[in-house]
Amino acid sequence: MKTNFPFQPANILLPQNCDLSLWSVVACDQYTSQPEYWQRVEERVGRSPSALRLILPESCLEGPNVETDIMEINTTMTRYLREGRFKEYPNSVFYVERTLDCGKTRRGLIGMVDLEQYDYEPGSGAPIRATEGTVLSRIPPRVAVRKNAPVELPHVMLLADDPGKTVIEPLSARTGAMEPVYDFELMERGGHIKGWKLGEQEQAQVFAALEALADPTAFQERYHLEQALPVLLFAVGDGNHSLATAKECYERAKKLTPTEHWDKLPSRYALCELVNLHDESLEFEPIHRVVFGVKPEDLLDALMAYYPQAVQGRGEGHMLSFVVSRWSKGEITVTSPRQQLPVGTLQVFLDEYCAAHPGSRIDYIHGADVAQRLAEEREDAIAFLLPTMGKEELFPTVIHDGVLPRKTFSMGEAHDKRFYLEARKIRD
């Protein structure tokens, strides 16, 4: 493996001498509008050692006791380290099989990524890139949680575009030769999770396959690029703002460290799970738009004026289906669109329209039936029902457009998101 490769083995920490089903809890950015979920988890965990004590659910980020909560988290991290709560697996990569609530199995690799090779700015040529626009205002409160934390617990999921299934999938036949590290049920419909530590042979196989994916010539051919472009090796699937926070903390550490010591900074790296975009368990669901506080007919007129080449009804191009209370359903097709995806064509218009119409707002809705019902129940609302984005469109869109429009797709239900389990020290 090349020493400067974007994905590397890590000194992985696993909790020991505790009930892992109580230790492992879902990503902090889930169930933000359902405090009862986190209350149930709180009651279930009780006084047991748990990752719940090491994270701050996003629903608490603006709470009255947030500074005290963060101090308590850091204190608990230090105490867990002092008590020997973690067992360290040096220079390791884990292979993970997560059986989801629906019965499908998602396969992944746990390792660390080099934040020097990650950039969330649109149009970046870094090997690791964001898939959607990063909301900069969401980073500072997360930095407050991470900046003094001695350990990190990842819920970031990176995607590799590996249709040949050369990197991760071959490991499923090698589990008998690897060291088991965990095997237990996750709480709250999280399913079941198993993990193994890769041996030297398996690590060599994985990194050889990753280096083949990163080959510039193969990259140009894979995406039929007419001009040479920087290789996009990994796209952030989940946890973009968490990875952006890790990047910000590293950039701050660099300012206080001589350049020749940057590669020794623990904060230079971030623990992540790598998943193949073509894993059969990964299903992209569209996220629909409902615009409130508007006159639907005026908005549709403005849409037609914004795109002079648009036509009413179905046609060749980006078809935007809408639902309003009075007129039932309809379509507008934007011919010769500049954006790669229909959601991009719509979002560019909606952002400008809402900025020019105070009192209007956009809601991002999972489920076409819910979006349609919201529009039908109100005179001042219109729903746009978006098509599912094909997984094969993700990497080409990021390559050509920089990032996807925000809230383009969702990967699975909330209970399918990453659960905290592995950790890594990020302070000496």
Secondary structure as GFF3:
##gff-version 3
##sequence-region A 1 428
A	DSSP	beta_strand	7	8	.	.	.	ID=ss1
A	DSSP	beta_strand	10	15	.	.	.	ID=ss2
A	DSSP	alpha_helix	20	23	.	.	.	ID=ss3
A	DSSP	alpha_helix	35	45	.	.	.	ID=ss4
A	DSSP	three_ten_helix	51	54	.	.	.	ID=ss5
A	DSSP	three_ten_helix	58	60	.	.	.	ID=ss6
A	DSSP	alpha_helix	66	82	.	.	.	ID=ss7
A	DSSP	beta_strand	86	92	.	.	.	ID=ss8
A	DSSP	beta_strand	94	99	.	.	.	ID=ss9
A	DSSP	beta_strand	105	114	.	.	.	ID=ss10
A	DSSP	three_ten_helix	115	117	.	.	.	ID=ss11
A	DSSP	beta_strand	118	119	.	.	.	ID=ss12
A	DSSP	beta_strand	128	129	.	.	.	ID=ss13
A	DSSP	three_ten_helix	136	138	.	.	.	ID=ss14
A	DSSP	alpha_helix	139	146	.	.	.	ID=ss15
A	DSSP	beta_strand	151	152	.	.	.	ID=ss16
A	DSSP	beta_strand	157	160	.	.	.	ID=ss17
A	DSSP	three_ten_helix	169	173	.	.	.	ID=ss18
A	DSSP	three_ten_helix	175	177	.	.	.	ID=ss19
A	DSSP	beta_strand	179	186	.	.	.	ID=ss20
A	DSSP	beta_strand	191	197	.	.	.	ID=ss21
A	DSSP	alpha_helix	200	213	.	.	.	ID=ss22
A	DSSP	alpha_helix	216	222	.	.	.	ID=ss23
A	DSSP	beta_strand	234	238	.	.	.	ID=ss24
A	DSSP	alpha_helix	240	255	.	.	.	ID=ss25
A	DSSP	three_ten_helix	259	264	.	.	.	ID=ss26
A	DSSP	three_ten_helix	266	268	.	.	.	ID=ss27
A	DSSP	beta_strand	269	276	.	.	.	ID=ss28
A	DSSP	beta_strand	284	292	.	.	.	ID=ss29
A	DSSP	alpha_helix	296	306	.	.	.	ID=ss30
A	DSSP	beta_strand	310	312	.	.	.	ID=ss31
A	DSSP	beta_strand	318	324	.	.	.	ID=ss32
A	DSSP	beta_strand	328	334	.	.	.	ID=ss33
A	DSSP	alpha_helix	342	356	.	.	.	ID=ss34
A	DSSP	beta_strand	361	366	.	.	.	ID=ss35
A	DSSP	alpha_helix	368	377	.	.	.	ID=ss36
A	DSSP	beta_strand	381	385	.	.	.	ID=ss37
A	DSSP	three_ten_helix	391	393	.	.	.	ID=ss38
A	DSSP	alpha_helix	394	401	.	.	.	ID=ss39
A	DSSP	beta_strand	409	411	.	.	.	ID=ss40
A	DSSP	three_ten_helix	414	416	.	.	.	ID=ss41
A	DSSP	beta_strand	424	425	.	.	.	ID=ss42
###
